[in-house]
Amino acid sequence: MVRTGEQYLAGLRDSRNVVYDGRLIEDVTTEPGFRRTAKAVAQFYDFQNDPNLQDLMTYETEDGDRAGMAFIEPRSIEDLRRRGDAMAAWAEVTCGLMGRSPDYMNSVMMAIGAKEEAWGYLDKQIGVNARQSYLDARRNDSCITHTIVPMFGDKSVPAEERDTTLREVDIGSEGPILTGAKGVGTLAVFSDLNVLFGAFGLPEDGDPAQAISAVHPVAADGLFWVCRDTFDGEKSEFDAPLSSRGLDEMDTVAIYENAEFKKSNFFVYRDVANANALMMHMKFFDTIGQHILVRYIAKTRFMLGLAHLLAESSQVNQFFNVQERLGEFATWLEALEALYTAAIEGAFRDPDNGLFYPNRKAVMSAIRLFAEWNRQMISHFISIGASGLVSVPQEKTLDMFSENIGKYFSGAGGQDSKERVSLFRMAWDLAGSSWGGRNELYERFFTGDSQRAIANTYLRMDKSEAVDIIRRMLLPGENGHPFPLPEKFGGPALPPLVEDTEECLD
Ligand SMILES: Cc1cc2nc3c(=O)[nH]c(=O)nc-3n(C[C@H](O)[C@H](O)[C@H](O)COP(=O)(O)OP(=O)(O)OC[C@H]3O[C@@H](n4cnc5c(N)ncnc54)[C@H](O)[C@@H]3O)c2cc1C
């Protein structure tokens, strides 16, 4: 089934415990500061329901039903292309600014369902649960969040030893009872389901009560979604050109206080080995990387357009240093597009289930590089916009002034004052508002700490090929030729190598 926006909104009006500013929110679809995000997600559902977009946004399942394209099990590179085209369409609508549109986690649900054998290697029923959760989510066209990281706390103590860490504390008449907290659940208050990833990186003899993962309802007794401040100040679209459009996905801490779930919700249950291998098993990043990369492209194209118009509006694009910054936007966009081509055309077929996954090297490079590129693009907006970013009266103020006062706010070449101010307000929303600050934080951390990830890329990489080049070039040329040949082309054998002793950061 493919839901409409109205059906999605109706589903949010349930018994979920959304905690905000000292109270429980009755209805997120009507609550100021929340309601516009609910509407933005609803628009996604209406978009995929548009009869003209049906073939782009949905596909026919093996049950003869139609489902959102992100649920597709890619059996060919063409299927990956179709999934990417649907993701790109919605990313284009939202300028790549909605990190957690439903298609993000829908593809992850597919990845969970596609590994029935891996989850069920000890207990077949656990594998069946995983498959069934995927099929149910697909059938119900569910909007899904996920909670992975432990509560942000004392990092000098391993997470598994902290008493705040989520674990099974008892077994009730329905199933496992959980207590503890999970750090961040973005979009949780606007979702139907949560994929709870339990602990990973546990020692082999680690606590099995923490080695649990489940797909469970967001609305559950004993489960509280504790919200940060809303960054939707309910301003007009002129005054807050981005954050007024329902783009505050809301981040929460998930607190489980004796929350009981059905055993059939669990796809890892008291299984340390599976919990530790979870991300690799399901090819989490390989899968989700397609959505991320598609969104990066849409966001970078949007930022290039905005930076260009901002610079034109004050004619600072005549300066070489500004041109170079604008050139960086363009180069990053082209690099991301090239990585996307590599991700899809260099896709990998998993022999275990016959499904195709985007090329891991391509998606991981994009994820690791974009955190820094995004930071630099945000910094470029500050450099290019300068005091223009604060010379931005509200729409009502501009309306209040007569023509001759309005002229002070107009742009180069007689650009209308409202047009110039709205451009600069858009740049400020992105680079300086509280919503923009959260957006930058998100890009830096949502797939993990990018600094450590890049360090680990270096530490984990097989560097022997690169090192052999240097060892060969330390040799003299042979037979009057300046270049010693590599051994495989008949050159000399290289001396044995000293063992690599580097360790990875956890
Ligand atoms: C806006 C936002 C939305 C998010 N949404 C979700 C979500 O929906 N679901 C979800 O599961 N998660 C979500 N996350 C969490 C995200 O996965 C984590 O932020 C990320 O994994 C980093 O973990 P952390 O925040 O605990 O920070 P840490 O990893 O603890 O990093 C904090 C600082 O300490 C340093 N540091 C920590 N440990 C080490 C070490 N061993 N060696 C060297 N340096 C170290 C880091 O470099 C960094 O500077 C979200 C995060 C943000 C910011």
PDBQT file of the ligand as one rigid body, heavy atoms in Angstrom, charges set to zero:
ROOT
HETATM    1  C1  LIG A 601      21.838  16.113  14.753  1.00  0.00    +0.000 C 
HETATM    2  C2  LIG A 601      22.127  14.666  15.008  1.00  0.00    +0.000 A 
HETATM    3  C3  LIG A 601      21.174  13.710  14.669  1.00  0.00    +0.000 A 
HETATM    4  C4  LIG A 601      21.426  12.369  14.925  1.00  0.00    +0.000 A 
HETATM    5  N1  LIG A 601      20.458  11.433  14.638  1.00  0.00    +0.000 NA
HETATM    6  C5  LIG A 601      20.647  10.144  14.979  1.00  0.00    +0.000 A 
HETATM    7  C6  LIG A 601      19.619   9.174  14.806  1.00  0.00    +0.000 A 
HETATM    8  O1  LIG A 601      18.547   9.466  14.289  1.00  0.00    +0.000 OA
HETATM    9  N2  LIG A 601      19.846   7.920  15.214  1.00  0.00    +0.000 N 
HETATM   10  C7  LIG A 601      21.017   7.552  15.791  1.00  0.00    +0.000 A 
HETATM   11  O2  LIG A 601      21.163   6.400  16.145  1.00  0.00    +0.000 OA
HETATM   12  N3  LIG A 601      22.013   8.436  15.971  1.00  0.00    +0.000 NA
HETATM   13  C8  LIG A 601      21.857   9.718  15.586  1.00  0.00    +0.000 A 
HETATM   14  N4  LIG A 601      22.846  10.634  15.813  1.00  0.00    +0.000 N 
HETATM   15  C9  LIG A 601      24.012  10.212  16.600  1.00  0.00    +0.000 C 
HETATM   16  C10 LIG A 601      25.294  10.031  15.802  1.00  0.00    +0.000 C 
HETATM   17  O3  LIG A 601      25.339   8.741  15.272  1.00  0.00    +0.000 OA
HETATM   18  C11 LIG A 601      26.446  10.295  16.803  1.00  0.00    +0.000 C 
HETATM   19  O4  LIG A 601      26.454  11.687  17.056  1.00  0.00    +0.000 OA
HETATM   20  C12 LIG A 601      27.798   9.864  16.289  1.00  0.00    +0.000 C 
HETATM   21  O5  LIG A 601      27.876   8.471  16.162  1.00  0.00    +0.000 OA
HETATM   22  C13 LIG A 601      28.909  10.314  17.269  1.00  0.00    +0.000 C 
HETATM   23  O6  LIG A 601      28.684   9.821  18.551  1.00  0.00    +0.000 OA
HETATM   24  P1  LIG A 601      28.572  10.805  19.803  1.00  0.00    +0.000 P 
HETATM   25  O7  LIG A 601      27.604  11.888  19.484  1.00  0.00    +0.000 OA
HETATM   26  O8  LIG A 601      28.337   9.978  20.997  1.00  0.00    +0.000 OA
HETATM   27  O9  LIG A 601      29.973  11.543  19.901  1.00  0.00    +0.000 OA
HETATM   28  P2  LIG A 601      31.409  10.910  20.217  1.00  0.00    +0.000 P 
HETATM   29  O10 LIG A 601      31.674   9.787  19.299  1.00  0.00    +0.000 OA
HETATM   30  O11 LIG A 601      31.527  10.598  21.652  1.00  0.00    +0.000 OA
HETATM   31  O12 LIG A 601      32.340  12.124  19.866  1.00  0.00    +0.000 OA
HETATM   32  C14 LIG A 601      32.460  13.284  20.707  1.00  0.00    +0.000 C 
HETATM   33  C15 LIG A 601      33.866  13.833  20.585  1.00  0.00    +0.000 C 
HETATM   34  O13 LIG A 601      34.806  12.972  21.228  1.00  0.00    +0.000 OA
HETATM   35  C16 LIG A 601      35.790  12.477  20.322  1.00  0.00    +0.000 C 
HETATM   36  N5  LIG A 601      35.968  11.046  20.607  1.00  0.00    +0.000 N 
HETATM   37  C17 LIG A 601      35.044  10.220  21.196  1.00  0.00    +0.000 A 
HETATM   38  N6  LIG A 601      35.568   8.983  21.321  1.00  0.00    +0.000 NA
HETATM   39  C18 LIG A 601      36.806   9.013  20.803  1.00  0.00    +0.000 A 
HETATM   40  C19 LIG A 601      37.836   8.036  20.631  1.00  0.00    +0.000 A 
HETATM   41  N7  LIG A 601      37.689   6.780  21.031  1.00  0.00    +0.000 N 
HETATM   42  N8  LIG A 601      38.967   8.410  20.031  1.00  0.00    +0.000 NA
HETATM   43  C20 LIG A 601      39.134   9.690  19.608  1.00  0.00    +0.000 A 
HETATM   44  N9  LIG A 601      38.192  10.662  19.751  1.00  0.00    +0.000 NA
HETATM   45  C21 LIG A 601      37.060  10.324  20.336  1.00  0.00    +0.000 A 
HETATM   46  C22 LIG A 601      35.165  12.704  18.931  1.00  0.00    +0.000 C 
HETATM   47  O14 LIG A 601      36.162  12.903  17.919  1.00  0.00    +0.000 OA
HETATM   48  C23 LIG A 601      34.331  13.951  19.137  1.00  0.00    +0.000 C 
HETATM   49  O15 LIG A 601      35.132  15.091  19.000  1.00  0.00    +0.000 OA
HETATM   50  C24 LIG A 601      22.644  11.979  15.535  1.00  0.00    +0.000 A 
HETATM   51  C25 LIG A 601      23.593  12.953  15.862  1.00  0.00    +0.000 A 
HETATM   52  C26 LIG A 601      23.343  14.267  15.604  1.00  0.00    +0.000 A 
HETATM   53  C27 LIG A 601      24.383  15.287  15.997  1.00  0.00    +0.000 C 
ENDROOT
TORSDOF 0
